[in-house]
Amino acid sequence: MKIVDMHCDTIVQMYNTNQHLNTNNLHIDLEKMKKGDYLLQNMAIFLDCRKVDQMPKLAKDIINFYNQETSINNINRVYKYSDIKMNQINTMLTIEDSAIVPYQELKEFHDLGVRMITLTWNYINEVGYPNLDGDNLKTKDDLRRVDNLNGLKPHGIDYIKKMEDLNIIIDVSHGSNKIVEDVLLNTKKPFVASHSNCFSVTEVGRNLNDNLLEKLIQRECVIGINFCSEFISDRNDKVSTIADIIKHIDYMLDLGGENSIGFGADLDGINSKLEIKDSSNMQEIVNALEKRYSKSLVRKICSENVLSMYEKVLE
């Protein structure tokens, strides 16, 4: 069954370690995606603003690297919904943290192929506030931190409106609870939480509470299930299991999320011990889902919900 995944950090890991997309020792490469029956993988560019100067310039260098790797390996790049080729592997370029893309460069990054931007990472930026504090993530209590008071800054409202005008998908993963509320109030189109789970199942600030999940579901947004062990369970062994992933899917379904669940596995961006090992084994999750749900529902979770949302936004 075809897989669409809204978030991975593979392209930056490849760039940093001088590896390539055809085959590598990371979670994702072309051969692994073929085995995993991938249709579309979003490729995120994440840069830590505490460690990188001139982030826009480095991001553009990584985009050039991404273009070279996808061209060499004949991987289709997606700029609008109609670009998606159903008979081959597709990729779409995204940015994790709007601090990488200044407001005045949004159009340039759009022209370079960026079609989704995560508004924050774990630091406050010019757009708004995160839940977690990236400078203080040492204990489980630090991971539970949420911010219900600080959301989009005034500049952030202008930023997301320009994103909508450019048909760049807004991503609220990492954002504060208030930032999600503010995006709901100040946008018209569906948006995503590309790699977030359910706070009621695992109480960490990176997950969404019931109130937010229900509002996203009502707005026809999509939530991508994150495979990070700390976000799917309270286990201490850092093992990311299929059973724990399915608990979050079950919970979203109970909230009415049949049309709003997708994958945002965060592969190559997490340090968990994955039961599936890497992207080549994604069908193990499909098989587990098919034992619980109808094939039509599993197709929605694996690809159709994300594709439906892309069709509405990526014009």
Contacts in CASP RR format, 6 or more apart in sequence:
PFRMAT RR
TARGET T0000
AUTHOR 0000-0000-0000
METHOD contacts of the structure
MODEL  1
MKIVDMHCDTIVQMYNTNQHLNTNNLHIDLEKMKKGDYLLQNMAIFLDCR
KVDQMPKLAKDIINFYNQETSINNINRVYKYSDIKMNQINTMLTIEDSAI
VPYQELKEFHDLGVRMITLTWNYINEVGYPNLDGDNLKTKDDLRRVDNLN
GLKPHGIDYIKKMEDLNIIIDVSHGSNKIVEDVLLNTKKPFVASHSNCFS
VTEVGRNLNDNLLEKLIQRECVIGINFCSEFISDRNDKVSTIADIIKHID
YMLDLGGENSIGFGADLDGINSKLEIKDSSNMQEIVNALEKRYSKSLVRK
ICSENVLSMYEKVLE
1 37 0 8 1.000
1 283 0 8 1.000
1 286 0 8 1.000
1 295 0 8 1.000
1 298 0 8 1.000
1 299 0 8 1.000
1 302 0 8 1.000
1 303 0 8 1.000
2 37 0 8 1.000
2 38 0 8 1.000
2 39 0 8 1.000
2 299 0 8 1.000
2 302 0 8 1.000
2 303 0 8 1.000
3 36 0 8 1.000
3 37 0 8 1.000
3 38 0 8 1.000
3 39 0 8 1.000
3 263 0 8 1.000
3 282 0 8 1.000
3 286 0 8 1.000
3 302 0 8 1.000
3 303 0 8 1.000
4 38 0 8 1.000
4 39 0 8 1.000
4 40 0 8 1.000
4 41 0 8 1.000
4 262 0 8 1.000
4 263 0 8 1.000
4 302 0 8 1.000
4 303 0 8 1.000
4 306 0 8 1.000
4 307 0 8 1.000
5 38 0 8 1.000
5 40 0 8 1.000
5 41 0 8 1.000
5 42 0 8 1.000
5 263 0 8 1.000
5 264 0 8 1.000
5 265 0 8 1.000
5 267 0 8 1.000
5 279 0 8 1.000
6 42 0 8 1.000
6 94 0 8 1.000
6 116 0 8 1.000
6 192 0 8 1.000
6 194 0 8 1.000
6 195 0 8 1.000
6 222 0 8 1.000
6 224 0 8 1.000
6 262 0 8 1.000
6 263 0 8 1.000
6 264 0 8 1.000
6 306 0 8 1.000
7 42 0 8 1.000
7 44 0 8 1.000
7 94 0 8 1.000
7 96 0 8 1.000
7 173 0 8 1.000
7 194 0 8 1.000
7 195 0 8 1.000
7 224 0 8 1.000
7 226 0 8 1.000
7 264 0 8 1.000
7 265 0 8 1.000
7 266 0 8 1.000
8 27 0 8 1.000
8 28 0 8 1.000
8 41 0 8 1.000
8 42 0 8 1.000
8 43 0 8 1.000
8 44 0 8 1.000
8 264 0 8 1.000
8 265 0 8 1.000
8 266 0 8 1.000
8 267 0 8 1.000
8 268 0 8 1.000
8 269 0 8 1.000
9 44 0 8 1.000
9 46 0 8 1.000
9 96 0 8 1.000
9 266 0 8 1.000
9 267 0 8 1.000
9 268 0 8 1.000
9 269 0 8 1.000
10 26 0 8 1.000
10 27 0 8 1.000
10 28 0 8 1.000
10 29 0 8 1.000
10 41 0 8 1.000
10 43 0 8 1.000
10 267 0 8 1.000
10 268 0 8 1.000
11 43 0 8 1.000
11 44 0 8 1.000
11 45 0 8 1.000
11 62 0 8 1.000
11 65 0 8 1.000
11 66 0 8 1.000
11 69 0 8 1.000
12 44 0 8 1.000
12 45 0 8 1.000
12 46 0 8 1.000
12 47 0 8 1.000
12 62 0 8 1.000
13 19 0 8 1.000
13 26 0 8 1.000
13 268 0 8 1.000
13 269 0 8 1.000
14 20 0 8 1.000
14 21 0 8 1.000
14 24 0 8 1.000
14 26 0 8 1.000
14 65 0 8 1.000
14 69 0 8 1.000
15 61 0 8 1.000
15 62 0 8 1.000
15 65 0 8 1.000
17 24 0 8 1.000
17 26 0 8 1.000
19 25 0 8 1.000
19 26 0 8 1.000
20 29 0 8 1.000
20 69 0 8 1.000
20 72 0 8 1.000
21 29 0 8 1.000
21 30 0 8 1.000
21 69 0 8 1.000
21 70 0 8 1.000
21 72 0 8 1.000
21 73 0 8 1.000
21 75 0 8 1.000
22 29 0 8 1.000
22 30 0 8 1.000
22 31 0 8 1.000
22 72 0 8 1.000
22 73 0 8 1.000
23 29 0 8 1.000
23 30 0 8 1.000
23 31 0 8 1.000
26 267 0 8 1.000
26 268 0 8 1.000
26 278 0 8 1.000
27 267 0 8 1.000
27 268 0 8 1.000
27 274 0 8 1.000
27 278 0 8 1.000
27 279 0 8 1.000
28 41 0 8 1.000
28 267 0 8 1.000
28 268 0 8 1.000
28 278 0 8 1.000
28 279 0 8 1.000
30 73 0 8 1.000
30 75 0 8 1.000
30 89 0 8 1.000
31 280 0 8 1.000
32 278 0 8 1.000
32 279 0 8 1.000
32 280 0 8 1.000
33 41 0 8 1.000
33 89 0 8 1.000
33 279 0 8 1.000
33 280 0 8 1.000
34 89 0 8 1.000
35 279 0 8 1.000
35 280 0 8 1.000
35 281 0 8 1.000
36 279 0 8 1.000
36 280 0 8 1.000
36 281 0 8 1.000
36 282 0 8 1.000
36 283 0 8 1.000
37 282 0 8 1.000
37 283 0 8 1.000
38 89 0 8 1.000
38 279 0 8 1.000
38 282 0 8 1.000
39 84 0 8 1.000
39 86 0 8 1.000
39 89 0 8 1.000
39 90 0 8 1.000
39 303 0 8 1.000
40 78 0 8 1.000
40 84 0 8 1.000
40 89 0 8 1.000
40 90 0 8 1.000
40 91 0 8 1.000
40 92 0 8 1.000
40 303 0 8 1.000
40 306 0 8 1.000
40 307 0 8 1.000
41 89 0 8 1.000
41 90 0 8 1.000
41 91 0 8 1.000
41 92 0 8 1.000
41 279 0 8 1.000
42 91 0 8 1.000
42 92 0 8 1.000
42 93 0 8 1.000
42 94 0 8 1.000
42 116 0 8 1.000
42 194 0 8 1.000
42 264 0 8 1.000
43 66 0 8 1.000
43 91 0 8 1.000
43 92 0 8 1.000
43 93 0 8 1.000
43 94 0 8 1.000
44 94 0 8 1.000
44 95 0 8 1.000
44 96 0 8 1.000
44 118 0 8 1.000
45 59 0 8 1.000
45 62 0 8 1.000
45 63 0 8 1.000
45 66 0 8 1.000
45 93 0 8 1.000
45 94 0 8 1.000
45 95 0 8 1.000
45 96 0 8 1.000
45 100 0 8 1.000
46 95 0 8 1.000
46 96 0 8 1.000
46 97 0 8 1.000
46 121 0 8 1.000
46 269 0 8 1.000
47 55 0 8 1.000
47 58 0 8 1.000
47 59 0 8 1.000
47 97 0 8 1.000
47 100 0 8 1.000
48 121 0 8 1.000
49 55 0 8 1.000
49 97 0 8 1.000
49 99 0 8 1.000
49 100 0 8 1.000
49 121 0 8 1.000
49 123 0 8 1.000
49 125 0 8 1.000
50 123 0 8 1.000
52 58 0 8 1.000
55 99 0 8 1.000
55 100 0 8 1.000
56 100 0 8 1.000
56 101 0 8 1.000
56 102 0 8 1.000
56 105 0 8 1.000
59 95 0 8 1.000
59 100 0 8 1.000
59 101 0 8 1.000
59 109 0 8 1.000
60 112 0 8 1.000
63 93 0 8 1.000
63 112 0 8 1.000
63 113 0 8 1.000
63 114 0 8 1.000
66 91 0 8 1.000
66 93 0 8 1.000
67 77 0 8 1.000
69 75 0 8 1.000
70 76 0 8 1.000
70 77 0 8 1.000
70 91 0 8 1.000
74 88 0 8 1.000
75 88 0 8 1.000
75 89 0 8 1.000
75 90 0 8 1.000
75 91 0 8 1.000
76 83 0 8 1.000
76 84 0 8 1.000
76 85 0 8 1.000
76 88 0 8 1.000
76 89 0 8 1.000
76 90 0 8 1.000
76 91 0 8 1.000
77 83 0 8 1.000
77 90 0 8 1.000
77 91 0 8 1.000
77 92 0 8 1.000
77 93 0 8 1.000
77 113 0 8 1.000
78 84 0 8 1.000
78 90 0 8 1.000
78 91 0 8 1.000
78 92 0 8 1.000
78 115 0 8 1.000
78 314 0 8 1.000
79 113 0 8 1.000
79 115 0 8 1.000
79 314 0 8 1.000
80 167 0 8 1.000
80 314 0 8 1.000
80 315 0 8 1.000
81 307 0 8 1.000
81 310 0 8 1.000
81 311 0 8 1.000
81 314 0 8 1.000
81 315 0 8 1.000
83 90 0 8 1.000
84 90 0 8 1.000
84 307 0 8 1.000
84 310 0 8 1.000
92 115 0 8 1.000
92 116 0 8 1.000
93 112 0 8 1.000
93 113 0 8 1.000
93 114 0 8 1.000
93 115 0 8 1.000
94 114 0 8 1.000
94 115 0 8 1.000
94 116 0 8 1.000
94 117 0 8 1.000
94 118 0 8 1.000
94 171 0 8 1.000
94 194 0 8 1.000
95 101 0 8 1.000
95 109 0 8 1.000
95 114 0 8 1.000
95 116 0 8 1.000
95 117 0 8 1.000
95 118 0 8 1.000
96 118 0 8 1.000
96 121 0 8 1.000
96 171 0 8 1.000
96 174 0 8 1.000
97 118 0 8 1.000
97 120 0 8 1.000
97 121 0 8 1.000
97 123 0 8 1.000
97 125 0 8 1.000
97 174 0 8 1.000
98 117 0 8 1.000
98 118 0 8 1.000
98 119 0 8 1.000
98 120 0 8 1.000
98 125 0 8 1.000
98 126 0 8 1.000
98 127 0 8 1.000
98 159 0 8 1.000
99 120 0 8 1.000
99 121 0 8 1.000
99 123 0 8 1.000
99 125 0 8 1.000
99 126 0 8 1.000
99 127 0 8 1.000
101 109 0 8 1.000
101 114 0 8 1.000
101 117 0 8 1.000
103 126 0 8 1.000
103 155 0 8 1.000
103 158 0 8 1.000
103 159 0 8 1.000
103 162 0 8 1.000
106 159 0 8 1.000
106 162 0 8 1.000
106 163 0 8 1.000
106 166 0 8 1.000
106 168 0 8 1.000
107 166 0 8 1.000
110 166 0 8 1.000
110 167 0 8 1.000
110 168 0 8 1.000
114 168 0 8 1.000
115 167 0 8 1.000
115 168 0 8 1.000
115 169 0 8 1.000
115 314 0 8 1.000
116 168 0 8 1.000
116 169 0 8 1.000
116 170 0 8 1.000
116 171 0 8 1.000
116 192 0 8 1.000
116 194 0 8 1.000
117 163 0 8 1.000
117 168 0 8 1.000
117 169 0 8 1.000
117 170 0 8 1.000
117 171 0 8 1.000
118 171 0 8 1.000
118 172 0 8 1.000
118 173 0 8 1.000
118 174 0 8 1.000
118 194 0 8 1.000
119 127 0 8 1.000
119 128 0 8 1.000
119 152 0 8 1.000
119 156 0 8 1.000
119 159 0 8 1.000
119 160 0 8 1.000
119 170 0 8 1.000
119 171 0 8 1.000
119 172 0 8 1.000
119 174 0 8 1.000
119 175 0 8 1.000
119 179 0 8 1.000
119 183 0 8 1.000
120 127 0 8 1.000
120 128 0 8 1.000
120 129 0 8 1.000
120 130 0 8 1.000
120 174 0 8 1.000
120 175 0 8 1.000
120 176 0 8 1.000
120 179 0 8 1.000
121 130 0 8 1.000
121 134 0 8 1.000
121 174 0 8 1.000
122 130 0 8 1.000
122 132 0 8 1.000
122 133 0 8 1.000
122 134 0 8 1.000
122 137 0 8 1.000
122 174 0 8 1.000
123 130 0 8 1.000
123 134 0 8 1.000
123 135 0 8 1.000
124 130 0 8 1.000
124 150 0 8 1.000
126 153 0 8 1.000
126 155 0 8 1.000
126 156 0 8 1.000
126 159 0 8 1.000
127 152 0 8 1.000
127 153 0 8 1.000
127 155 0 8 1.000
127 156 0 8 1.000
127 159 0 8 1.000
127 160 0 8 1.000
128 150 0 8 1.000
128 151 0 8 1.000
128 152 0 8 1.000
128 153 0 8 1.000
128 156 0 8 1.000
128 175 0 8 1.000
128 176 0 8 1.000
128 179 0 8 1.000
129 147 0 8 1.000
129 150 0 8 1.000
129 151 0 8 1.000
129 153 0 8 1.000
129 175 0 8 1.000
129 176 0 8 1.000
129 178 0 8 1.000
129 179 0 8 1.000
130 147 0 8 1.000
130 174 0 8 1.000
130 175 0 8 1.000
130 176 0 8 1.000
130 179 0 8 1.000
131 145 0 8 1.000
131 146 0 8 1.000
131 147 0 8 1.000
131 174 0 8 1.000
131 175 0 8 1.000
131 176 0 8 1.000
131 177 0 8 1.000
131 205 0 8 1.000
131 206 0 8 1.000
132 142 0 8 1.000
132 143 0 8 1.000
132 145 0 8 1.000
132 174 0 8 1.000
132 205 0 8 1.000
132 206 0 8 1.000
133 142 0 8 1.000
133 145 0 8 1.000
136 142 0 8 1.000
137 143 0 8 1.000
143 204 0 8 1.000
143 205 0 8 1.000
143 206 0 8 1.000
143 230 0 8 1.000
144 203 0 8 1.000
144 204 0 8 1.000
144 205 0 8 1.000
145 205 0 8 1.000
146 176 0 8 1.000
146 177 0 8 1.000
146 205 0 8 1.000
146 209 0 8 1.000
147 176 0 8 1.000
147 177 0 8 1.000
147 178 0 8 1.000
148 176 0 8 1.000
148 177 0 8 1.000
148 178 0 8 1.000
149 178 0 8 1.000
150 176 0 8 1.000
150 178 0 8 1.000
150 179 0 8 1.000
151 175 0 8 1.000
151 176 0 8 1.000
151 178 0 8 1.000
151 179 0 8 1.000
151 181 0 8 1.000
151 182 0 8 1.000
152 160 0 8 1.000
152 178 0 8 1.000
152 179 0 8 1.000
152 182 0 8 1.000
152 183 0 8 1.000
152 186 0 8 1.000
157 182 0 8 1.000
157 186 0 8 1.000
160 170 0 8 1.000
160 183 0 8 1.000
160 186 0 8 1.000
160 187 0 8 1.000
161 186 0 8 1.000
161 187 0 8 1.000
163 169 0 8 1.000
163 170 0 8 1.000
164 170 0 8 1.000
164 187 0 8 1.000
164 188 0 8 1.000
164 189 0 8 1.000
167 313 0 8 1.000
167 314 0 8 1.000
167 315 0 8 1.000
169 191 0 8 1.000
169 192 0 8 1.000
169 309 0 8 1.000
169 310 0 8 1.000
169 313 0 8 1.000
169 314 0 8 1.000
170 183 0 8 1.000
170 187 0 8 1.000
170 189 0 8 1.000
170 191 0 8 1.000
170 192 0 8 1.000
171 191 0 8 1.000
171 192 0 8 1.000
171 193 0 8 1.000
171 194 0 8 1.000
172 179 0 8 1.000
172 180 0 8 1.000
172 183 0 8 1.000
172 191 0 8 1.000
172 192 0 8 1.000
172 193 0 8 1.000
172 196 0 8 1.000
173 192 0 8 1.000
173 193 0 8 1.000
173 194 0 8 1.000
173 195 0 8 1.000
173 196 0 8 1.000
173 206 0 8 1.000
173 226 0 8 1.000
174 206 0 8 1.000
177 209 0 8 1.000
177 212 0 8 1.000
180 193 0 8 1.000
180 208 0 8 1.000
180 212 0 8 1.000
180 215 0 8 1.000
180 216 0 8 1.000
181 212 0 8 1.000
181 215 0 8 1.000
183 191 0 8 1.000
184 215 0 8 1.000
184 216 0 8 1.000
184 219 0 8 1.000
189 312 0 8 1.000
189 313 0 8 1.000
190 219 0 8 1.000
190 220 0 8 1.000
190 221 0 8 1.000
190 222 0 8 1.000
190 309 0 8 1.000
190 312 0 8 1.000
190 313 0 8 1.000
191 219 0 8 1.000
191 221 0 8 1.000
191 313 0 8 1.000
192 221 0 8 1.000
192 222 0 8 1.000
192 223 0 8 1.000
192 224 0 8 1.000
192 309 0 8 1.000
193 208 0 8 1.000
193 216 0 8 1.000
193 221 0 8 1.000
193 222 0 8 1.000
193 223 0 8 1.000
193 224 0 8 1.000
194 224 0 8 1.000
194 264 0 8 1.000
195 224 0 8 1.000
195 225 0 8 1.000
195 226 0 8 1.000
195 264 0 8 1.000
195 265 0 8 1.000
195 266 0 8 1.000
196 206 0 8 1.000
196 207 0 8 1.000
196 208 0 8 1.000
196 223 0 8 1.000
196 224 0 8 1.000
196 226 0 8 1.000
196 231 0 8 1.000
197 206 0 8 1.000
197 207 0 8 1.000
197 208 0 8 1.000
197 223 0 8 1.000
197 225 0 8 1.000
197 226 0 8 1.000
197 231 0 8 1.000
197 232 0 8 1.000
197 248 0 8 1.000
198 207 0 8 1.000
198 208 0 8 1.000
198 210 0 8 1.000
198 213 0 8 1.000
198 248 0 8 1.000
198 251 0 8 1.000
198 252 0 8 1.000
199 205 0 8 1.000
199 207 0 8 1.000
199 208 0 8 1.000
199 209 0 8 1.000
199 210 0 8 1.000
200 209 0 8 1.000
200 210 0 8 1.000
200 251 0 8 1.000
201 207 0 8 1.000
201 232 0 8 1.000
201 247 0 8 1.000
201 248 0 8 1.000
201 251 0 8 1.000
202 230 0 8 1.000
202 231 0 8 1.000
202 232 0 8 1.000
202 233 0 8 1.000
202 234 0 8 1.000
202 248 0 8 1.000
204 230 0 8 1.000
204 231 0 8 1.000
206 226 0 8 1.000
206 228 0 8 1.000
206 231 0 8 1.000
207 231 0 8 1.000
208 216 0 8 1.000
208 223 0 8 1.000
210 255 0 8 1.000
213 223 0 8 1.000
213 252 0 8 1.000
213 255 0 8 1.000
213 257 0 8 1.000
214 255 0 8 1.000
216 223 0 8 1.000
216 260 0 8 1.000
217 252 0 8 1.000
217 255 0 8 1.000
217 256 0 8 1.000
217 257 0 8 1.000
217 259 0 8 1.000
217 260 0 8 1.000
220 259 0 8 1.000
220 260 0 8 1.000
220 309 0 8 1.000
220 312 0 8 1.000
221 260 0 8 1.000
221 309 0 8 1.000
222 260 0 8 1.000
222 261 0 8 1.000
222 262 0 8 1.000
222 305 0 8 1.000
222 306 0 8 1.000
222 309 0 8 1.000
223 252 0 8 1.000
223 260 0 8 1.000
223 261 0 8 1.000
223 262 0 8 1.000
224 261 0 8 1.000
224 262 0 8 1.000
224 263 0 8 1.000
224 264 0 8 1.000
224 306 0 8 1.000
225 245 0 8 1.000
225 248 0 8 1.000
225 249 0 8 1.000
225 261 0 8 1.000
225 262 0 8 1.000
225 263 0 8 1.000
225 264 0 8 1.000
225 265 0 8 1.000
226 232 0 8 1.000
226 264 0 8 1.000
226 265 0 8 1.000
226 266 0 8 1.000
226 270 0 8 1.000
227 240 0 8 1.000
227 245 0 8 1.000
227 264 0 8 1.000
227 265 0 8 1.000
227 266 0 8 1.000
227 267 0 8 1.000
227 270 0 8 1.000
227 272 0 8 1.000
227 274 0 8 1.000
227 276 0 8 1.000
228 240 0 8 1.000
228 266 0 8 1.000
228 270 0 8 1.000
228 272 0 8 1.000
229 235 0 8 1.000
229 237 0 8 1.000
229 238 0 8 1.000
229 239 0 8 1.000
229 240 0 8 1.000
229 244 0 8 1.000
229 270 0 8 1.000
229 272 0 8 1.000
229 273 0 8 1.000
230 238 0 8 1.000
230 272 0 8 1.000
232 240 0 8 1.000
232 241 0 8 1.000
232 244 0 8 1.000
232 245 0 8 1.000
232 247 0 8 1.000
232 248 0 8 1.000
233 241 0 8 1.000
233 244 0 8 1.000
233 247 0 8 1.000
235 244 0 8 1.000
237 273 0 8 1.000
238 271 0 8 1.000
238 272 0 8 1.000
238 273 0 8 1.000
239 272 0 8 1.000
239 273 0 8 1.000
239 275 0 8 1.000
240 270 0 8 1.000
240 272 0 8 1.000
240 273 0 8 1.000
240 274 0 8 1.000
240 275 0 8 1.000
241 275 0 8 1.000
242 275 0 8 1.000
242 276 0 8 1.000
242 284 0 8 1.000
242 285 0 8 1.000
242 288 0 8 1.000
243 288 0 8 1.000
245 285 0 8 1.000
246 285 0 8 1.000
246 288 0 8 1.000
246 289 0 8 1.000
246 292 0 8 1.000
249 261 0 8 1.000
249 289 0 8 1.000
249 301 0 8 1.000
250 292 0 8 1.000
252 260 0 8 1.000
252 261 0 8 1.000
253 261 0 8 1.000
258 297 0 8 1.000
258 300 0 8 1.000
259 300 0 8 1.000
259 305 0 8 1.000
259 308 0 8 1.000
260 305 0 8 1.000
261 300 0 8 1.000
261 301 0 8 1.000
261 305 0 8 1.000
262 301 0 8 1.000
262 302 0 8 1.000
262 305 0 8 1.000
262 306 0 8 1.000
263 301 0 8 1.000
263 302 0 8 1.000
263 306 0 8 1.000
265 279 0 8 1.000
267 274 0 8 1.000
267 278 0 8 1.000
267 279 0 8 1.000
275 284 0 8 1.000
276 282 0 8 1.000
276 284 0 8 1.000
276 285 0 8 1.000
286 298 0 8 1.000
286 302 0 8 1.000
289 298 0 8 1.000
289 301 0 8 1.000
289 302 0 8 1.000
290 298 0 8 1.000
293 301 0 8 1.000
END
